Amino acid sequence: MRIGIVAPSSRFDRTTADRVQAVAAACHPRLELVFHPQCFLSWRHFAGTDEERGQALVDYANDPGLDAIWFARGGYGACRIAEDAIGRLGPNARDKAYLGYSDSGYLLAGLQRAGCAEIAHGPMPQDVTRDGGEAAVRRALAWLVERSPSALEPGLDPERPNAAFNLTVLSQLLGTSLEPDLSGHVLIVEEVSEQLYRIDRSLFHLTGNRLSAGLAGLRLGRCRDVPPNDPDFGADEEEIARFWCARAGINWLGRADIGHDADNKVVPFGRR
């Protein structure tokens, strides 16, 4: 099996790639990870120019010699290339699996809308740099190589389709050409480094959008590294999520084991 790795967002480095290669060689000796040279470019905030990042995704997604695409890391930048790149994907791209989270949510959403069948929210190569990050990489590879049930978020509903996003990313792409079709889905959202009032604002936007009317329910992953709210917001992230679900008539389905950390579990889009 050959997995292509591209960096559609922020900068990536060779040292991190070498660490990921070592983990992959230890747990899947016959697996080949193919890092696109674009991963190691640098332009302003990004891993290369918009054109370079977009072309790398198109090249690898359309390559019949690659079985899956793994997004190198999050950060910021995927929204700048997603519409154009996805519009240039051919039949080979729609047969591949795609894995990422955080800023890659712009691509996951657009790929789902474009009809790609195997998309998942889950760990990326950059996660190897976290405490316990090698376990996150092994979990990602277990899904990419074997579709191992052990890699999955344990509360996924087997009877209904599931999807997962970073809350801010999903809120920002609503109403654009990347907006996914989540009718009948259980939606899981997670957040990082956002104050509680911003989490409240994003959930207002999400639950008040037409997309939410067709949801089977909402689950909340971890909200990590929440900066202090001044004055105190008076409610935590779960109370906020419950409030907006009740107000919008969305089924509140509890917490989920995803987030910006090494414990982040895989959530394949659609039914298991």
ABEGO torsion letter per residue (X at the ends): XBBBBBBABBBBBAAAAAAAAAAAAAABAABBBBBBAAAABBBEABBEBAAAAAAAAAAAAABAABABBBBABBEBGAAAAAAAAAAABBAAAAABBBBEBEAAAAAAAAAAAAGBABBBBBBBAAAAABBGAAAAAAAAAAAAAAGBAAABBAABBAABBBBBBBAAAAAAABGBAABBBABGBBBBBBBBGBBAAAAAAAAAAAAABAAAAABAEBBBBBBBGBBBBOBBAGBBAAAAAAAAAAAAGBBBAEBBBBEBBAABBBBBBEBX
